[in-house]
Amino acid sequence: MPLTHFLALIAFVILAAGATIGLAVWADLPLAAAAFAALSASLALGARQWR
């Protein structure tokens, strides 16, 4: 993977995380609820990998 593609990928991931946190704050969603949703999604995807 070329360096420019790698750096763009990192930038897009950081922007997506910032947009997610920004939308959660804008919607008055508790940060604990967003963290719980991310944790449960991560566990669900991790469980799919071991099947």
Residue pairs with C-beta under 8 A, 6 or more apart in sequence:
20 34
21 31
21 34
24 31
24 33
24 34
25 31
